């Protein structure tokens, strides 16, 4: 049997409602799958900025210390002044020996003038009143004669001892060595290589064993280790050769140890200047009047 017409209309109405409901549901589902747009005017979320890693600044190479000669003498030297010394002294401690050669200088005949050339241990800085040394002394006597002597000294007790004579132009070699196994026996020697004479002595001395010295000196005219000093004569440049220092039982060139380059200045006037270290040697030049 067929439906009635009213039922058909109702059925048609229900079908239209069902279709509209399905369309609405489908639109809702499609709408939920879309990515929402940012609101107009909204600022996008900013990601945290990355702080760049700083590149370390270049380390500047330190300038060479005054007195260094790059590639030749790695130890180099600093500068100092003295009223009576010109040359080099090496601050490093535990010294057991010092040696060097030089040519005894001729000097100008200035009344009562003195110039000493020597090697030693001590006499500078903390060891000001502690020194053992040997060398030569050129001086003008009271009657106008020029003498060249060999001497040594220990301080204390601050006394020079004369042990021989040399002549201007003689080549000499001096050495100071702490006797092996001893704490205070020092063997001092000076060899005149021109005349083949040797002057030597062994002294018992309690050295602080700091500062090894290679010096041309204007000696003081009193026993107080200070002015007044003797008149300082003129002389050709004195060259120290084969200058070495011993630590323990090892001899080393002075160019391998940090040194003090000492210029002799009196009353503000430069009197004697040490030259640069070169080939384990250096000159001391008399300047001024």
C-alpha positions as CSV (number, residue, x, y, z in Angstrom):
1,X,0.0,0.0,0.0
2,X,1.2,3.4,-0.7
3,X,1.8,6.0,1.7
4,X,-0.5,8.7,2.0
5,X,0.4,12.2,0.5
6,X,0.6,13.8,4.0
7,X,3.1,11.3,5.0
8,X,5.1,11.9,1.9
9,X,5.3,15.6,2.7
10,X,6.4,14.9,6.2
11,X,9.0,12.5,4.9
12,X,10.2,15.1,2.4
13,X,10.4,17.7,5.2
14,X,12.4,15.3,7.4
15,X,14.7,14.6,4.6
16,X,15.4,18.3,4.0
17,X,16.0,18.8,7.7
18,X,18.4,15.9,7.8
19,X,20.3,17.2,4.7
20,X,20.6,20.6,6.3
21,X,21.9,19.1,9.5
22,X,24.4,17.0,7.7
23,X,25.6,20.0,5.7
24,X,26.0,22.1,8.8
25,X,27.8,19.3,10.6
26,X,30.2,18.9,7.6
27,X,30.9,22.6,7.5
28,X,31.6,22.6,11.2
29,X,34.1,19.7,10.8
30,X,35.8,21.4,7.9
31,X,36.1,24.7,9.8
32,X,37.8,22.9,12.8
33,X,40.5,21.5,10.5
34,X,41.7,24.9,9.3
35,X,44.8,26.7,10.8
36,X,43.6,29.8,12.5
37,X,44.9,33.1,11.2
38,X,46.7,35.5,13.5
39,X,44.5,38.3,14.6
40,X,45.0,41.5,12.7
41,X,47.7,43.7,14.4
42,X,48.9,40.9,16.6
43,X,52.7,40.8,16.9
44,X,54.3,37.5,16.1
45,X,56.0,35.8,19.0
46,X,59.7,36.7,19.0
47,X,62.2,33.9,19.4
48,X,64.9,34.6,22.1
49,X,67.8,36.3,20.5
50,X,71.0,34.2,20.3
51,X,74.0,36.0,21.9
52,X,77.0,35.7,19.6
53,X,80.1,34.1,21.1
54,X,82.7,36.7,21.6
55,X,86.0,36.1,19.8
56,X,88.9,36.7,22.2
57,X,90.9,39.7,21.4
58,X,94.4,39.1,20.0
59,X,97.0,39.0,22.8
60,X,99.6,41.6,22.0
61,X,103.1,40.3,22.0
62,X,105.1,42.1,24.7
63,X,107.8,44.4,23.5
64,X,111.3,43.1,24.1
65,X,112.7,44.3,27.3
66,X,115.3,47.0,27.0
67,X,118.6,45.4,26.4
68,X,117.4,42.2,24.8
69,X,118.7,41.2,21.4
70,X,116.0,39.0,19.8
71,X,117.2,35.6,18.7
72,X,120.7,36.1,20.0
73,X,120.6,36.5,23.7
74,X,117.3,35.3,25.2
75,X,118.1,36.4,28.7
76,X,118.8,40.0,27.9
77,X,119.4,42.7,30.6
78,X,118.0,45.6,32.5
79,X,119.7,48.9,33.2
80,X,121.1,50.4,36.4
81,X,123.4,53.2,37.5
82,X,126.3,53.4,39.8
83,X,128.7,56.1,41.1
84,X,131.7,53.7,40.7
85,X,130.8,50.6,38.6
86,X,130.5,50.1,34.9
87,X,129.8,46.7,33.4
88,X,127.4,43.8,34.1
89,X,126.2,42.1,37.3
90,X,124.0,39.0,37.2
91,X,121.4,38.8,40.1
92,X,120.9,35.0,39.9
93,X,121.9,33.3,43.1
94,X,123.8,30.0,44.0
95,X,126.9,31.2,42.2
96,X,129.9,28.8,42.5
97,X,132.3,30.5,40.0
98,X,133.0,33.5,37.8
99,X,135.6,33.9,35.0
100,X,136.6,36.2,32.2
101,X,139.5,37.6,30.2
102,X,140.5,41.2,29.3
103,X,143.5,43.3,28.2
104,X,145.0,45.5,30.9
105,X,144.3,49.1,29.8
106,X,146.8,51.9,29.4
107,X,145.7,54.9,31.4
108,X,146.3,58.7,31.1
109,X,148.7,60.2,33.6
110,X,146.3,62.0,35.9
111,X,147.6,62.6,39.4
112,X,146.4,59.9,41.8
113,X,144.1,58.4,39.2
114,X,142.9,54.8,39.7
115,X,140.9,52.3,37.6
116,X,140.2,48.7,38.6
117,X,139.1,45.9,36.3
118,X,137.8,42.8,38.0
119,X,135.4,39.9,38.4
120,X,133.6,39.0,41.6
121,X,130.7,37.5,43.5
122,X,128.5,39.9,45.4
123,X,128.7,43.7,46.1
124,X,125.3,44.7,44.7
125,X,121.8,44.9,46.1
126,X,121.3,42.6,49.1
127,X,125.0,41.6,48.9
128,X,126.3,45.2,49.0
129,X,128.5,44.4,52.0
130,X,129.5,40.9,50.9
131,X,131.9,40.4,48.0
132,X,134.9,38.3,46.9
133,X,136.8,39.6,43.9
134,X,140.1,39.5,41.9
135,X,141.4,41.8,39.2
136,X,143.9,44.4,38.1
137,X,144.5,47.9,39.2
138,X,146.1,50.7,37.1
139,X,147.0,53.8,39.1
140,X,149.2,56.8,39.1
141,X,151.7,57.0,42.0
142,X,152.5,60.1,44.0
143,X,155.6,60.6,42.0
144,X,153.8,60.4,38.7
145,X,154.6,56.7,37.7
146,X,151.9,54.4,36.4
147,X,151.6,51.0,38.0
148,X,149.6,47.9,37.1
149,X,149.0,45.5,39.9
150,X,147.1,42.2,40.6
151,X,144.9,42.3,43.7
152,X,142.0,40.5,45.5
153,X,139.6,41.5,48.1
154,X,136.9,40.1,50.4
155,X,134.3,42.3,52.1
156,X,134.1,42.0,55.0
157,X,136.8,42.8,56.2
158,X,137.2,45.4,53.3
159,X,140.9,45.0,52.6
160,X,142.7,44.9,49.2
161,X,145.7,42.5,49.0
162,X,148.2,43.0,46.2
163,X,149.8,39.8,44.9
164,X,151.6,40.8,41.7
165,X,152.2,43.0,38.8
166,X,151.1,43.1,35.1
167,X,151.7,45.7,32.4
168,X,149.5,47.7,30.1
169,X,148.6,45.6,27.1
170,X,148.9,42.3,28.9
171,X,146.2,39.8,28.2
172,X,144.9,38.3,31.5
173,X,142.4,35.7,32.5
174,X,140.8,35.7,35.9
175,X,138.7,33.1,37.7
176,X,137.0,32.6,41.1
177,X,135.7,29.2,42.0
178,X,134.1,27.7,45.1
179,X,136.1,24.6,46.0
180,X,134.0,21.5,45.3
181,X,132.4,20.2,48.4
182,X,133.2,23.3,50.4
183,X,130.8,26.0,51.6
184,X,133.4,28.8,51.8
185,X,136.8,28.0,50.3
186,X,137.2,30.1,47.2
187,X,140.1,29.6,44.8
188,X,141.1,32.9,43.1
189,X,143.5,33.1,40.2
190,X,144.7,35.6,37.6
191,X,146.9,34.4,34.7
192,X,148.9,36.8,32.7
193,X,148.8,35.1,29.4
194,X,151.3,37.5,27.9
195,X,154.1,36.7,30.5
196,X,152.8,33.2,31.5
197,X,152.7,34.2,35.1
198,X,149.9,33.0,37.5
199,X,148.8,34.7,40.6
200,X,146.5,32.6,42.9
201,X,145.2,32.4,46.4
202,X,142.6,30.4,48.3
203,X,140.5,32.4,50.8
204,X,137.9,31.3,53.4
205,X,134.9,33.5,52.9
206,X,131.2,33.1,53.7
207,X,129.7,34.5,50.4
208,X,126.0,35.1,49.9
209,X,126.6,33.7,46.4
210,X,124.4,36.2,44.6
211,X,125.4,38.7,41.9
212,X,128.3,37.6,39.6
213,X,130.2,40.7,38.5
214,X,132.3,41.8,35.4
215,X,133.2,45.4,36.3
216,X,135.5,48.4,35.5
217,X,135.5,50.5,38.7
218,X,136.5,53.9,39.9
219,X,137.6,52.9,43.4
220,X,136.6,54.9,46.5
221,X,139.5,56.9,48.1
222,X,138.5,55.9,51.6
223,X,137.4,52.6,53.3
224,X,133.8,53.5,53.6
225,X,132.6,52.0,50.3
226,X,131.5,55.4,49.0
227,X,132.7,58.8,47.9
228,X,135.1,60.5,47.5
229,X,136.4,58.4,44.6
230,X,139.8,58.6,43.0
231,X,140.3,60.6,39.9
232,X,139.2,58.4,37.0
233,X,141.8,58.3,34.2
234,X,141.1,58.0,30.5
235,X,141.7,54.6,28.9
236,X,140.9,52.7,25.7
237,X,137.7,50.6,25.9
238,X,138.1,47.5,28.1
239,X,136.7,44.3,26.5
240,X,135.6,41.4,28.7
241,X,135.9,38.1,26.7
242,X,134.8,34.6,27.5
243,X,132.7,35.8,30.4
244,X,131.1,32.9,32.2
245,X,129.3,32.1,35.5
246,X,129.2,28.7,37.2
247,X,126.0,27.4,39.0
248,X,126.6,24.1,40.8
249,X,129.2,22.5,38.5
250,X,127.9,24.0,35.2
251,X,129.6,26.9,33.5
252,X,127.2,29.0,31.4
253,X,127.7,32.1,29.2
254,X,126.6,35.4,30.8
255,X,124.3,35.9,27.9
256,X,122.1,33.1,29.1
257,X,121.4,34.7,32.5
258,X,119.3,37.9,33.0
259,X,121.7,40.7,33.8
260,X,122.0,44.3,35.0
261,X,123.8,46.6,32.7
262,X,125.5,49.2,35.0
263,X,126.5,52.6,33.7
264,X,128.9,54.7,35.8
265,X,127.5,58.2,36.5
266,X,129.0,60.8,38.8
267,X,127.2,64.0,39.7
268,X,124.8,63.5,36.9
269,X,127.6,63.0,34.3
270,X,128.0,59.7,32.4
271,X,131.6,58.6,33.0
272,X,131.8,55.0,31.6
273,X,129.3,53.0,29.5
274,X,129.1,49.2,29.0
275,X,128.2,48.2,25.5
276,X,125.7,45.5,24.6
277,X,126.5,41.8,25.2
278,X,127.7,40.2,22.0
279,X,129.3,36.8,21.5
280,X,129.8,36.4,25.3
281,X,131.7,39.6,25.5
282,X,131.2,43.3,26.0
283,X,133.1,46.6,26.1
284,X,133.3,49.3,28.8
285,X,134.0,52.7,27.2
286,X,135.3,55.7,29.1
287,X,133.4,58.9,28.1
288,X,133.4,62.5,29.2
289,X,136.3,64.5,30.5
